[in-house]
């Protein structure tokens, strides 16, 4: 099983999203406590419930995090969910909690470990479960697969527990001492301005990468008592940060909320923004951070980090020229924007209100271009969801994530209209599989069939897959390939009920061949079903390492490998001696040239070379009797083309095979 950064990222996003409902209820409690000064002794049952949820959630948040991350990592890596959750909890509780006098309490702030432990546990389990000597039950069909997984998990779980319970305290103490010393020696003697700047940047990075409250983690390693000191006369560092740098919460996300409300057409983004707005006014933005999400969102990373920096310099410049009057008003981190600016001017001057307004507007314009890119990437994900629902594909594959992150904004915008039309076309019609026969001309019988994609339009016309090039550009190859895998399995099961066991070949895109999850799915569903895998030779040039590994894995599980369209690429001869294939299909373009003497010599010599290397040869594009006679003369036994048959629908395959026997 491949360790995928994209699957890790996807799992973390899903985990944080699961916690959003609890954050909403907790945020209401924070609002009641910090803004309206309501305490737990209130007689109002509803308010008391919210305050209880807030306190309980705050205490149990690390446990929630361990469970959520473990669950989604297990789900996306197809592990046993309870084993993943149970192992992570066992290690976390052993490390994080102390029991004294029948009371349970945290040793210290454990949120960061709640984030790290399930990730390390999952990846260690994936690695250890591959090692055969750790498997108690090695044979198949002795017990059920469920019982086999559980029994074989015992040794990996025990090893993980031993490793992590020994290493985590050691690493934790080392990092804590190192970071504490670093901040004490390096940051301690810096000016308050630089300390404030370092805190803002560091806490934002922690927020974005982990989803953990940056200030809480920063406070573990660094002394932040300086925030109560004045960065300007009558202005503490803490007030400077919360009132002018990060209004709306980390990343100055009040600007993002306004940008979304003004410009975004994405339903999910707008809904989350409207829910978040009342809380963001009081600088509570966890709902937006996890609900949109911003955490681990590469598209919004730059403005999330950049905007507090811009606000720092613009605000610092203004305060360098305008004195701050003495004031009896007390400002807290929850004091709303404009109110804090007005009170800072001692309720007499609006200059600081205008500064906040300026920073807010600048923030909106900083977020807008990135929001546009984010909406485009969300549309790609929504299109993927539509296609998966249309073709009944429930698989969680990380390929679309990679496309969303690494395509440029220009590429996404350029493809948007074509991609949207393609998705609408696919949803309005139906995919079909047709099967083109391959004929053994030496024995006059059907050798097998190639599964070919066809599309039934909304007006019931059967056409070729005209959308394939756009599918590739948009990155949806895996959706089609997964549908083909599922459909071929269904067709084979129907034929097997008739005691008909045809050899079927399927075409896979380079992206799917390079994806270990899809390879494992093919093995799980189509192993021992007489299936060949056809691949394009261009795959070697683009994804050689991943490709070779996965092809060898397919071969080891009994799949025949066929190289499609051989002779059209630049890499043919270069890879001919190392192709991990059983079959080579000579492309039609080579056969079209046998009308010339040079064309015949070329075709004959390529065929002879492949035969000497023990490849089975199939000639594609055979359309005339002259083609057949020539192929017989050079001892090519298997042909495919219109001369014998075009691609036929499922219900004709069984009868065609029987007719060739007769």
C-alpha positions as a printed NumPy array, in Angstrom:
array([[  0.   ,   0.   ,   0.   ],
       [  1.437,   3.337,  -1.048],
       [  1.899,   6.098,   1.506],
       [  0.217,   8.985,  -0.267],
       [  0.61 ,  12.588,   0.81 ],
       [ -2.671,  13.328,  -0.92 ],
       [ -4.519,  10.644,   1.051],
       [ -3.005,  12.002,   4.249],
       [ -4.151,  15.494,   3.322],
       [ -7.617,  14.233,   2.39 ],
       [ -7.918,  12.298,   5.659],
       [ -6.945,  15.311,   7.763],
       [ -9.424,  17.56 ,   5.949],
       [-12.21 ,  15.03 ,   6.489],
       [-11.262,  14.616,  10.142],
       [-11.342,  18.35 ,  10.861],
       [-14.626,  18.686,   8.964],
       [-16.195,  16.022,  11.187],
       [-15.41 ,  18.138,  14.255],
       [-17.145,  21.268,  12.874],
       [-20.591,  20.622,  14.51 ],
       [-18.91 ,  20.461,  17.929],
       [-16.929,  23.612,  17.143],
       [-20.168,  25.447,  16.308],
       [-21.741,  24.515,  19.645],
       [-18.495,  25.215,  21.478],
       [-18.167,  28.613,  19.766],
       [-21.598,  29.6  ,  21.073],
       [-20.383,  28.806,  24.576],
       [-17.191,  30.837,  24.065],
       [-19.299,  33.733,  22.812],
       [-21.583,  33.578,  25.861],
       [-18.656,  33.404,  28.282],
       [-16.22 ,  35.905,  26.802],
       [-18.55 ,  38.431,  25.176],
       [-21.659,  38.408,  27.35 ],
       [-19.93 ,  37.403,  30.618],
       [-22.403,  34.616,  31.362],
       [-21.077,  31.955,  33.714],
       [-21.993,  28.339,  34.358],
       [-24.177,  29.254,  37.364],
       [-26.926,  30.608,  35.125],
       [-30.37 ,  29.087,  35.541],
       [-31.06 ,  29.055,  31.802],
       [-30.891,  25.369,  30.78 ],
       [-30.119,  26.121,  27.112],
       [-27.225,  28.463,  27.936],
       [-26.001,  26.083,  30.605],
       [-25.961,  23.259,  28.03 ],
       [-23.853,  25.284,  25.593],
       [-21.393,  26.193,  28.344],
       [-21.188,  22.537,  29.396],
       [-20.539,  21.486,  25.773],
       [-17.832,  24.143,  25.488],
       [-15.994,  22.965,  28.583],
       [-16.381,  19.273,  27.764],
       [-15.346,  19.738,  24.128],
       [-12.305,  21.755,  25.161],
       [-11.229,  18.918,  27.452],
       [-12.045,  16.073,  25.054],
       [-10.84 ,  17.785,  21.87 ],
       [ -7.588,  15.757,  21.745],
       [ -9.603,  12.526,  21.998],
       [-11.972,  13.714,  19.253],
       [ -8.953,  14.503,  17.1  ],
       [ -7.35 ,  11.084,  17.612],
       [-10.6  ,   9.302,  16.738],
       [-11.396,  11.452,  13.694],
       [ -7.908,  11.284,  12.159],
       [ -7.566,   7.547,  12.85 ],
       [-10.973,   6.828,  11.359],
       [-10.402,   8.686,   8.111],
       [ -6.845,   7.424,   7.639],
       [ -8.146,   3.884,   8.107],
       [-11.042,   4.528,   5.75 ],
       [ -8.906,   6.005,   2.969],
       [ -6.151,   3.419,   3.307],
       [ -8.708,   0.587,   3.605],
       [ -7.577,  -0.523,   7.022],
       [ -9.694,  -2.018,   9.784],
       [-11.201,   1.132,  11.341],
       [-11.519,  -0.071,  14.913],
       [ -7.959,  -1.405,  14.95 ],
       [ -6.694,   1.982,  13.758],
       [ -8.76 ,   3.97 ,  16.265],
       [ -8.126,   1.587,  19.146],
       [ -4.345,   1.452,  18.633],
       [ -4.032,   5.234,  18.351],
       [ -6.185,   5.806,  21.45 ],
       [ -4.254,   3.212,  23.427],
       [ -0.944,   4.94 ,  22.707],
       [ -2.317,   8.461,  23.173],
       [ -4.008,   7.732,  26.508],
       [ -0.92 ,   5.93 ,  27.796],
       [  1.233,   8.924,  26.919],
       [ -1.132,  11.83 ,  27.562],
       [ -3.026,  10.968,  30.713],
       [ -2.132,  10.357,  34.311],
       [ -4.34 ,   8.631,  36.844],
       [ -3.884,   9.665,  40.45 ],
       [ -6.35 ,   9.167,  43.308],
       [ -8.87 ,   7.762,  40.819],
       [ -8.776,  11.042,  38.86 ],
       [ -7.845,  11.351,  35.199],
       [ -6.002,  14.412,  33.917],
       [ -3.744,  15.504,  31.051],
       [ -0.033,  15.728,  31.747],
       [  0.125,  18.994,  29.726],
       [ -1.222,  20.425,  26.455],
       [ -1.581,  17.251,  24.379],
       [ -3.344,  18.505,  21.271],
       [ -0.227,  18.352,  19.112],
       [  0.281,  14.701,  20.088],
       [ -3.344,  13.935,  19.299],
       [ -2.521,  15.158,  15.798],
       [  0.764,  13.266,  15.38 ],
       [  0.103,   9.906,  17.078],
       [ -2.668,   8.575,  14.763],
       [ -0.624,   9.515,  11.684],
       [  2.503,   7.717,  12.893],
       [  0.432,   4.771,  14.134],
       [ -1.345,   4.375,  10.785],
       [  1.799,   4.462,   8.682],
       [  3.668,   2.117,  11.017],
       [  0.759,  -0.307,  10.844],
       [  0.679,  -0.145,   7.031],
       [  4.399,  -0.923,   6.917],
       [  4.433,  -3.66 ,   9.56 ],
       [  1.336,  -5.409,   8.204],
       [  3.188,  -6.02 ,   4.931],
       [  5.929,  -8.038,   6.657],
       [  5.025, -11.703,   6.305],
       [  6.789, -12.915,   9.455],
       [  4.393, -10.791,  11.53 ],
       [  1.356, -12.576,  10.073],
       [  0.017, -15.269,  12.372],
       [ -2.331, -16.614,   9.675],
       [ -0.567, -16.741,   6.293],
       [ -2.833, -19.074,   4.316],
       [ -6.077, -18.087,   2.592],
       [ -9.484, -19.701,   3.131],
       [ -8.627, -21.067,   6.606],
       [-10.742, -18.492,   8.405],
       [-12.832, -15.526,   7.292],
       [-11.006, -12.46 ,   5.967],
       [-12.35 , -10.432,   8.911],
       [-10.911, -12.821,  11.478],
       [ -7.663, -13.12 ,   9.526],
       [ -7.196,  -9.316,   9.561],
       [ -7.873,  -9.109,  13.29 ],
       [ -5.538, -11.976,  14.236],
       [ -2.768, -10.71 ,  11.939],
       [ -3.004,  -7.269,  13.508],
       [ -1.888,  -8.504,  16.941],
       [  1.88 ,  -8.456,  16.387],
       [  1.948,  -5.1  ,  14.472],
       [ -0.181,  -3.464,  17.208],
       [  2.109,  -4.773,  19.946],
       [  5.255,  -3.613,  18.095],
       [  3.747,  -0.161,  17.429],
       [  2.794,   0.168,  21.092],
       [  6.309,  -0.734,  22.229],
       [  7.994,   1.582,  19.705],
       [  5.822,   4.631,  20.326],
       [  5.546,   4.362,  24.104],
       [  9.347,   4.333,  24.174],
       [ 10.069,   6.906,  21.458],
       [  7.352,   9.528,  21.96 ],
       [  8.327,  10.555,  25.523],
       [ 11.994,  10.68 ,  24.497],
       [ 11.319,  12.702,  21.324],
       [  8.805,  14.909,  23.156],
       [ 11.25 ,  15.795,  25.924],
       [ 14.031,  16.422,  23.409],
       [ 11.915,  18.689,  21.179],
       [ 10.411,  20.523,  24.128],
       [ 13.826,  21.243,  25.627],
       [ 15.335,  22.174,  22.258],
       [ 12.544,  24.531,  21.231],
       [ 12.297,  26.046,  24.69 ],
       [ 16.041,  26.713,  24.675],
       [ 15.89 ,  28.098,  21.147],
       [ 13.133,  30.578,  22.001],
       [ 14.796,  31.475,  25.3  ],
       [ 18.169,  32.145,  23.673],
       [ 17.034,  33.565,  20.352],
       [ 13.711,  35.333,  20.853],
       [ 14.001,  36.485,  24.451],
       [ 16.247,  39.5  ,  23.79 ],
       [ 14.532,  40.651,  20.608],
       [ 12.435,  43.812,  20.471],
       [  8.726,  43.519,  21.208],
       [  7.942,  44.337,  17.556],
       [  9.993,  41.405,  16.269],
       [  8.637,  39.09 ,  18.986],
       [  5.097,  40.008,  17.95 ],
       [  5.883,  39.454,  14.277],
       [  7.471,  36.039,  14.947],
       [  4.489,  34.999,  17.071],
       [  1.977,  35.954,  14.383],
       [  3.828,  34.061,  11.635],
       [  4.579,  30.988,  13.747],
       [  1.053,  30.629,  15.127],
       [ -0.446,  30.939,  11.651],
       [  1.846,  28.246,  10.292],
       [  0.878,  25.955,  13.185],
       [ -2.813,  26.688,  12.591],
       [ -2.637,  25.944,   8.862],
       [ -0.512,  22.805,   9.012],
       [ -2.131,  21.106,  11.995],
       [ -5.512,  22.699,  12.681],
       [ -4.364,  23.189,  16.267],
       [ -4.708,  26.561,  17.996],
       [ -1.4  ,  28.21 ,  17.145],
       [ -1.152,  30.425,  20.214],
       [ -1.72 ,  27.489,  22.577],
       [  1.094,  25.489,  20.978],
       [  3.395,  28.505,  20.728],
       [  2.877,  29.148,  24.406],
       [  4.287,  25.694,  25.248],
       [  7.714,  26.625,  23.908],
       [  7.83 ,  30.416,  24.121],
       [  7.096,  32.968,  26.812],
       [  4.327,  35.229,  25.521],
       [  4.004,  37.412,  28.608],
       [  5.433,  40.243,  26.503],
       [  2.044,  40.521,  24.774],
       [  0.858,  42.461,  27.846],
       [  3.615,  44.991,  27.275],
       [  3.09 ,  48.094,  25.13 ],
       [  4.275,  47.932,  21.54 ],
       [  3.237,  51.613,  21.302],
       [  2.27 ,  53.873,  24.143],
       [ -1.195,  52.86 ,  25.42 ],
       [ -1.299,  49.867,  23.013],
       [ -0.316,  46.378,  24.168],
       [  1.045,  43.802,  21.761],
       [ -2.04 ,  41.608,  22.373],
       [ -4.467,  44.396,  21.424],
       [ -2.307,  45.214,  18.398],
       [ -2.586,  41.602,  17.198],
       [ -6.289,  40.955,  17.791],
       [ -7.627,  44.395,  16.844],
       [ -5.522,  45.17 ,  13.783],
       [ -3.756,  42.059,  12.451],
       [ -6.163,  39.124,  12.723],
       [ -9.684,  40.528,  12.971],
       [-12.112,  37.731,  12.346],
       [ -9.547,  35.294,  13.732],
       [ -6.308,  33.816,  12.374],
       [ -5.638,  34.815,   8.765],
       [ -7.849,  37.907,   9.112],
       [-10.622,  35.695,   7.845],
       [-13.332,  38.329,   8.244],
       [-11.972,  39.647,   4.927],
       [-12.332,  36.166,   3.43 ],
       [-15.921,  35.862,   4.646],
       [-16.807,  39.196,   3.006],
       [-15.027,  38.142,  -0.206],
       [-17.002,  34.886,  -0.274],
       [-20.334,  36.625,   0.358],
       [-19.626,  39.202,  -2.361],
       [-18.109,  37.029,  -5.072],
       [-18.284,  33.284,  -4.497],
       [-20.958,  31.215,  -6.233],
       [-20.049,  28.058,  -4.365],
       [-23.009,  27.005,  -2.222],
       [-20.915,  25.273,   0.46 ],
       [-18.526,  28.22 ,   0.847],
       [-21.35 ,  30.739,   1.15 ],
       [-23.247,  28.623,   3.655],
       [-20.187,  28.176,   5.88 ],
       [-19.423,  31.902,   5.612],
       [-22.899,  32.96 ,   6.731],
       [-22.722,  30.531,   9.671],
       [-19.235,  31.787,  10.576],
       [-19.97 ,  35.509,  10.283],
       [-21.575,  36.113,  13.725],
       [-18.656,  34.362,  15.405],
       [-15.97 ,  35.971,  13.229],
       [-17.168,  39.408,  14.352],
       [-15.892,  38.37 ,  17.776],
       [-12.666,  36.849,  16.341],
       [-13.869,  33.246,  16.646],
       [-13.188,  31.546,  13.31 ],
       [-12.759,  27.799,  13.949],
       [-16.003,  27.114,  12.049],
       [-14.562,  28.714,   8.906],
       [-11.083,  27.214,   9.374],
       [-12.428,  23.67 ,   9.549],
       [-15.69 ,  24.016,   7.64 ],
       [-14.44 ,  25.621,   4.429],
       [-11.743,  24.377,   5.138],
       [ -8.714,  26.682,   5.319],
       [ -6.64 ,  24.195,   7.303],
       [ -4.331,  22.298,   4.902],
       [ -5.912,  24.149,   1.969],
       [ -3.009,  24.932,  -0.373],
       [ -5.075,  27.349,  -2.448],
       [ -5.7  ,  29.68 ,   0.507],
       [ -2.323,  29.238,   2.209],
       [ -0.699,  32.342,   0.687],
       [ -3.372,  34.905,   1.682],
       [ -3.82 ,  33.203,   5.069],
       [ -0.157,  33.882,   5.873],
       [  0.294,  37.057,   3.819],
       [ -2.587,  39.168,   5.095],
       [ -1.496,  39.337,   8.789],
       [  1.954,  40.399,   7.526],
       [  0.454,  43.179,   5.391],
       [ -1.727,  44.283,   8.306],
       [  1.308,  44.294,  10.602],
       [  3.25 ,  46.743,   8.444],
       [  0.333,  49.036,   7.539],
       [ -0.833,  49.227,  11.165],
       [  2.688,  49.708,  12.494],
       [  3.191,  52.564,  10.024],
       [ -0.032,  54.308,  11.084],
       [  0.702,  53.967,  14.805],
       [  4.154,  55.446,  14.2  ],
       [  2.474,  58.725,  13.181],
       [ -0.675,  58.83 ,  15.31 ],
       [ -0.533,  58.857,  19.1  ],
       [ -2.918,  56.645,  21.045],
       [ -4.785,  58.475,  23.807],
       [ -5.117,  57.084,  27.3  ],
       [ -8.309,  55.168,  27.738],
       [-10.264,  53.555,  30.535],
       [-11.789,  51.02 ,  28.157],
       [-10.62 ,  47.41 ,  28.432],
       [-10.221,  45.547,  25.132],
       [-10.147,  41.751,  24.888],
       [ -9.485,  39.337,  22.012],
       [-13.258,  39.098,  21.41 ],
       [-13.853,  42.867,  21.066],
       [-15.374,  43.306,  17.578],
       [-13.64 ,  45.168,  14.771],
       [-14.518,  48.909,  14.618],
       [-15.67 ,  48.764,  18.263],
       [-12.064,  48.096,  19.325],
       [-10.796,  50.831,  17.   ],
       [-13.328,  53.325,  18.331],
       [-12.591,  52.488,  21.975],
       [ -8.849,  52.649,  21.347],
       [ -9.389,  56.253,  20.258],
       [-11.074,  56.76 ,  23.646],
       [-14.447,  57.089,  21.91 ],
       [-13.317,  60.426,  20.467],
       [-11.361,  59.623,  17.293],
       [-12.225,  57.505,  14.272],
       [ -8.686,  57.275,  12.881],
       [ -8.172,  53.727,  14.146],
       [-11.604,  52.693,  12.872],
       [-10.542,  53.89 ,   9.415],
       [ -7.313,  51.89 ,   9.763],
       [ -9.316,  48.748,  10.522],
       [-11.627,  49.467,   7.582],
       [ -8.609,  49.942,   5.302],
       [ -7.046,  46.652,   6.453],
       [-10.38 ,  44.876,   6.046],
       [-10.849,  46.121,   2.459],
       [ -7.244,  45.337,   1.515],
       [ -7.811,  41.845,   2.906],
       [-10.868,  41.338,   0.721],
       [ -8.837,  42.221,  -2.388],
       [ -5.952,  39.973,  -1.275],
       [ -8.291,  36.996,  -0.842],
       [-10.357,  37.512,  -4.029],
       [ -7.967,  36.037,  -6.663],
       [ -7.23 ,  33.037,  -4.448],
       [-10.933,  32.597,  -3.762],
       [-11.54 ,  32.472,  -7.51 ],
       [ -8.943,  29.721,  -7.822],
       [-10.458,  27.894,  -4.853],
       [-13.936,  28.022,  -6.402],
       [-12.514,  26.591,  -9.627],
       [-10.865,  23.722,  -7.752],
       [-14.102,  23.096,  -5.85 ],
       [-15.941,  22.868,  -9.161],
       [-13.481,  20.186, -10.25 ],
       [-14.221,  18.268,  -7.057],
       [-17.978,  18.754,  -7.513],
       [-17.727,  17.478, -11.09 ],
       [-15.844,  14.447,  -9.809],
       [-18.559,  13.835,  -7.236],
       [-21.26 ,  14.08 ,  -9.923],
       [-19.455,  11.606, -12.165],
       [-18.847,   9.176,  -9.306],
       [-22.515,   9.327,  -8.319],
       [-23.615,   8.953, -11.931],
       [-21.477,   5.878, -12.508],
       [-21.957,   4.462,  -9.014],
       [-18.299,   4.775,  -7.986],
       [-17.937,   5.012,  -4.226],
       [-14.131,   4.82 ,  -4.173],
       [-12.086,   7.499,  -2.45 ],
       [ -9.165,   8.158,  -4.81 ],
       [ -6.685,  10.968,  -4.323],
       [ -5.896,  11.736,  -7.984],
       [ -8.346,  14.635,  -8.236],
       [ -6.76 ,  16.176,  -5.126],
       [ -3.41 ,  16.27 ,  -6.863],
       [ -4.954,  18.007,  -9.875],
       [ -6.636,  20.619,  -7.709],
       [ -3.374,  21.477,  -5.963],
       [ -0.903,  21.494,  -8.81 ],
       [ -2.775,  22.861, -11.796],
       [ -2.267,  26.55 , -12.366],
       [ -5.177,  28.921, -12.176],
       [ -4.87 ,  29.658, -15.911],
       [ -5.134,  25.962, -16.788],
       [ -8.203,  25.454, -14.618],
       [-10.003,  28.524, -15.966],
       [ -9.132,  27.583, -19.55 ],
       [-10.591,  24.089, -19.111],
       [-13.614,  25.132, -17.065],
       [-16.195,  25.569, -19.825],
       [-15.189,  22.449, -21.771],
       [-15.018,  20.355, -18.625],
       [-18.42 ,  21.541, -17.423],
       [-19.987,  20.666, -20.801],
       [-18.319,  17.25 , -20.788],
       [-19.617,  16.489, -17.279],
       [-23.138,  17.575, -18.237],
       [-22.979,  15.377, -21.362],
       [-21.846,  12.36 , -19.373],
       [-24.519,  12.854, -16.74 ],
       [-27.252,  13.177, -19.374],
       [-26.257,   9.927, -21.122],
       [-24.882,   6.497, -20.237],
       [-21.559,   4.751, -20.567],
       [-21.578,   1.361, -22.265],
       [-19.022,  -1.356, -22.88 ],
       [-18.77 ,  -2.92 , -26.313],
       [-16.458,  -5.852, -27.006],
       [-14.352,  -6.235, -30.141],
       [-13.343,  -9.835, -30.937],
       [ -9.735, -10.924, -31.365],
       [ -9.496, -13.827, -33.81 ],
       [ -7.001, -16.677, -33.786],
       [ -6.655, -17.134, -37.556],
       [ -4.462, -20.211, -37.183],
       [ -7.164, -22.198, -35.362],
       [-10.175, -20.287, -36.755],
       [-11.617, -19.419, -33.357],
       [-12.195, -16.458, -31.079],
       [ -9.141, -15.696, -28.945],
       [-10.803, -13.083, -26.745],
       [-12.403,  -9.634, -26.647],
       [-11.244,  -6.085, -25.997],
       [-13.603,  -3.999, -23.854],
       [-14.138,  -0.665, -25.594],
       [-15.956,   2.368, -24.263],
       [-19.097,   3.628, -25.962],
       [-21.525,   6.385, -25.01 ],
       [-25.29 ,   6.412, -25.292],
       [-26.433,  10.014, -25.739],
       [-29.651,  11.404, -24.319],
       [-31.3  ,  10.843, -27.732],
       [-30.239,   7.14 , -27.62 ],
       [-27.441,   7.321, -30.193],
       [-24.432,   5.074, -29.6  ],
       [-21.226,   7.003, -30.271],
       [-17.529,   6.619, -29.553],
       [-15.951,   8.143, -26.449],
       [-15.431,  11.607, -27.954],
       [-14.845,  12.997, -24.468],
       [-11.665,  11.004, -23.715],
       [ -9.194,  13.81 , -24.463],
       [-11.147,  16.22 , -22.251],
       [-11.427,  13.547, -19.572],
       [ -7.629,  13.295, -19.56 ],
       [ -7.12 ,  17.075, -19.447],
       [ -9.574,  17.451, -16.576],
       [ -8.015,  14.535, -14.668],
       [-11.123,  12.327, -14.508],
       [ -9.498,   9.24 , -16.09 ],
       [ -9.777,   7.323, -12.848],
       [-13.572,   7.762, -12.724],
       [-13.939,   6.127, -16.14 ],
       [-11.387,   3.408, -15.376],
       [-13.106,   2.493, -12.11 ],
       [-16.431,   2.284, -13.922],
       [-14.889,  -0.011, -16.565],
       [-13.455,  -2.279, -13.855],
       [-16.845,  -2.561, -12.147],
       [-18.737,  -3.078, -15.42 ],
       [-16.37 ,  -5.759, -16.723],
       [-16.769,  -7.623, -13.428],
       [-20.571,  -7.497, -13.763],
       [-20.43 ,  -8.734, -17.366],
       [-18.01 , -11.554, -16.503],
       [-20.237, -12.722, -13.657],
       [-23.231, -12.907, -16.031],
       [-21.2  , -14.89 , -18.591],
       [-19.811, -17.23 , -15.932],
       [-23.367, -18.193, -15.002],
       [-23.636, -19.513, -18.575],
       [-20.338, -21.403, -18.173],
       [-18.781, -18.948, -20.604],
       [-15.308, -17.758, -19.605],
       [-14.029, -15.335, -22.25 ],
       [-10.597, -13.677, -22.192],
       [-11.295,  -9.94 , -21.762],
       [ -8.773,  -7.131, -22.088],
       [ -9.337,  -3.699, -20.573],
       [ -7.56 ,  -0.418, -21.296],
       [ -6.252,   1.627, -18.399],
       [ -4.958,   5.193, -18.423],
       [ -1.366,   5.891, -17.324],
       [ -2.731,   7.707, -14.259],
       [ -4.654,   4.625, -13.152],
       [ -1.76 ,   2.26 , -13.792],
       [  0.397,   4.52 , -11.624],
       [ -2.127,   4.547,  -8.779],
       [ -1.601,   1.677,  -6.36 ],
       [ -5.118,   1.933,  -4.971],
       [ -6.65 ,   1.243,  -8.389],
       [ -4.168,  -1.579,  -9.01 ],
       [ -5.208,  -3.192,  -5.722],
       [ -8.851,  -2.808,  -6.708],
       [ -8.209,  -4.587, -10.03 ],
       [ -6.468,  -7.437,  -8.217],
       [ -9.244,  -7.702,  -5.643],
       [-12.067,  -7.741,  -8.206],
       [-10.653,  -9.324, -11.379],
       [ -7.986, -11.768, -10.231],
       [ -8.377, -15.293, -11.702],
       [-11.021, -14.09 , -14.161],
       [ -8.951, -14.343, -17.373],
       [ -8.472, -10.58 , -17.697],
       [ -5.695,  -8.874, -19.66 ],
       [ -4.563,  -5.318, -18.965],
       [ -3.818,  -3.137, -21.986],
       [ -1.515,  -0.177, -21.468],
       [ -0.113,   2.506, -23.723],
       [  3.635,   2.425, -24.285],
       [  3.834,   6.189, -23.643],
       [  3.264,   5.364, -19.998],
       [  6.867,   4.212, -19.716],
       [  8.235,   7.65 , -20.466],
       [  5.987,   9.527, -18.033],
       [  5.539,   7.251, -15.014],
       [  8.265,   4.648, -15.448],
       [  9.05 ,   3.762, -11.811],
       [  5.476,   3.615, -10.509],
       [  4.336,   1.978, -13.704],
       [  6.896,  -0.847, -13.594],
       [  6.206,  -1.586,  -9.939],
       [  2.44 ,  -1.812, -10.45 ],
       [  2.668,  -3.8  , -13.693],
       [  4.932,  -6.347, -12.026],
       [  2.393,  -6.544,  -9.193],
       [ -0.384,  -7.282, -11.695],
       [  1.743,  -9.944, -13.404],
       [  2.517, -11.552, -10.063],
       [ -1.246, -11.858,  -9.509],
       [ -1.806, -13.658, -12.813],
       [ -2.829, -10.816, -15.136],
       [ -1.537, -10.875, -18.703],
       [ -0.102,  -7.512, -19.774],
       [ -0.604,  -6.188, -23.275],
       [  1.199,  -3.173, -24.8  ],
       [ -1.321,  -1.266, -26.9  ],
       [ -0.607,   0.837, -30.011],
       [  2.963,  -0.463, -30.211],
       [  5.038,   1.296, -32.855],
       [  3.475,   4.745, -32.518],
       [  5.662,   6.068, -29.697],
       [  9.27 ,   7.142, -29.523],
       [ 10.152,   4.629, -26.83 ],
       [  9.327,   1.371, -28.641],
       [ 12.817,  -0.048, -29.239],
       [ 14.281,   1.543, -26.117],
       [ 11.932,  -0.429, -23.853],
       [ 11.342,  -3.5  , -25.972],
       [ 13.874,  -5.649, -24.095],
       [ 12.491,  -4.768, -20.622],
       [  8.74 ,  -4.511, -21.219],
       [  7.032,  -6.443, -18.382],
       [  4.444,  -7.647, -20.88 ],
       [  3.145, -10.872, -22.402],
       [  1.484,  -9.412, -25.484],
       [  2.293,  -6.684, -27.978],
       [ -0.421,  -5.19 , -30.162],
       [  1.003,  -3.764, -33.382],
       [ -0.718,  -0.495, -34.201],
       [ -2.941,  -0.057, -37.252],
       [ -0.712,   2.741, -38.604],
       [  2.035,   0.16 , -39.238],
       [ -0.369,  -2.12 , -41.093],
       [ -1.64 ,   0.754, -43.244],
       [  1.859,   1.1  , -44.71 ],
       [  2.235,  -2.478, -46.024],
       [  1.039,  -1.269, -49.43 ],
       [  4.686,  -0.221, -49.926],
       [  7.689,  -2.552, -49.956],
       [  9.385,  -0.619, -47.137],
       [  6.206,  -0.799, -45.084],
       [  6.039,  -4.579, -45.498],
       [  9.695,  -5.004, -44.523],
       [  9.255,  -2.787, -41.458],
       [  6.14 ,  -4.648, -40.284],
       [  7.701,  -8.063, -40.912],
       [ 10.954,  -7.218, -39.093],
       [  9.194,  -5.679, -36.089],
       [  6.982,  -8.77 , -35.861],
       [  9.963, -11.143, -36.137],
       [ 11.892,  -9.206, -33.48 ],
       [  8.936,  -9.359, -31.058],
       [  8.43 , -13.061, -31.748],
       [ 12.105, -13.784, -31.037],
       [ 11.64 , -12.008, -27.689],
       [  8.728, -14.407, -26.944],
       [  5.926, -11.843, -27.103],
       [  2.475, -12.904, -28.296],
       [  1.581, -10.632, -31.222],
       [ -1.824,  -9.18 , -32.053],
       [ -2.303,  -7.131, -35.212],
       [ -4.756,  -4.255, -34.872],
       [ -6.777,  -2.552, -37.587],
       [ -7.172,  -5.547, -39.91 ],
       [ -9.737,  -4.533, -42.518],
       [ -9.065,  -6.452, -45.771],
       [ -8.356,  -9.994, -46.988],
       [ -4.981,  -8.731, -48.232],
       [ -4.149,  -7.718, -44.653],
       [ -5.082, -11.193, -43.404],
       [ -3.034, -12.976, -46.081],
       [  0.031, -10.865, -45.336],
       [ -0.257, -11.481, -41.576],
       [ -0.595, -15.223, -42.146],
       [  2.561, -15.143, -44.286],
       [  4.612, -13.666, -41.409],
       [  3.084, -16.093, -38.914],
       [  0.974, -13.642, -36.899],
       [ -1.875, -15.712, -35.526],
       [ -4.129, -13.24 , -33.691],
       [ -5.817, -10.312, -35.401],
       [ -8.346,  -7.657, -34.475],
       [-10.28 ,  -5.426, -36.821],
       [-13.361,  -4.759, -38.913],
       [-12.512,  -7.588, -41.338],
       [-13.944, -10.02 , -38.8  ],
       [-16.057,  -7.812, -36.564],
       [-16.518,  -4.353, -35.175],
       [-17.078,  -3.942, -31.445],
       [-20.334,  -5.616, -30.411],
       [-22.645,  -5.082, -27.394],
       [-22.638,  -7.353, -24.366],
       [-25.629,  -9.447, -25.42 ],
       [-23.958, -10.473, -28.718],
       [-20.608, -11.619, -27.292],
       [-21.754, -15.075, -26.165],
       [-23.355, -15.85 , -29.534],
       [-20.38 , -14.535, -31.512],
       [-18.008, -16.776, -29.56 ],
       [-20.196, -19.835, -30.215],
       [-20.507, -18.995, -33.933],
       [-16.708, -19.011, -34.347],
       [-16.579, -22.467, -32.765],
       [-19.084, -23.721, -35.325]])
